[in-house]
Amino acid sequence: MKVFTRESGVAAPLARDHIDTDAIIAKQHLKVITKSGLGRYLFSDWRYLEDETPNAEFVLNQPCYQQAKFLISGENFGCGSSREHAVWALDDFGIRAVIAKSFGDIFYNNCFKNGVLPVQLPVAAVDELLARASKEPLMLTIDLQAQTIDSKEQVWTFLIDKALKKILLEGLDAIGQTLQHQQAIQAFERVYAQKFPWLFKGEKL
């Protein structure tokens, strides 16, 4: 999983509330089980017209936002179904953080499992960021260790759970966190195998 420490880049404004996971990636694109390649389907119903040509009016199709690293949005971002593909699509497109007024709970936790930082800021702060990003490309630096968002003109601070922060700073998904205890797990297995050898017949511990 990607480490998130300090990232700088353009923030794209998507001033909508209640963007659900079906809007982030539509159900017809959920047939794959790999994470790569899903970026082209991100917001597909908004990014493409009926003939599958790019919708020039959609923010991520505009030249100044095509390489955006951050997304700024409204209330309840990522609500709806629990599909993890929504975060996969954001990550594959290149979005490293989503700044919003609030998030769907499952989506919020899925972000930390996949190296994307969800930042919740007060309504007034998000409205200001949306207004500035809508006028011209807004460059931001997000420092996870310091828990700050810096636009050079202003700095905002955000709150984050310490355990979730550690996951991103160290780039540890669930498997990576488990492997940190590999020696203890192996020691347990050896003791367990001595007590119940018939369960481990033919296995090397």
Secondary structure, 3 states (H helix, E strand, C coil): CCCCCEEEEEEEECCCCCCEHHHHCCHHHCCCCCCCCHHHHCCHHHHECCCCCECCCCHHHCHHHCCCCEEECCCCECECCCCCHHHHHHHHHCCCEEEECCECHHHHHHHHHCCCEEEECCHHHHHHHHHHHHHCCEEEEEECCCCEEECCCCEEECCCCHHHHHHHHHCCCHHHHHHCCHHHHHHHHHHHHHHCHHHHCCCCC
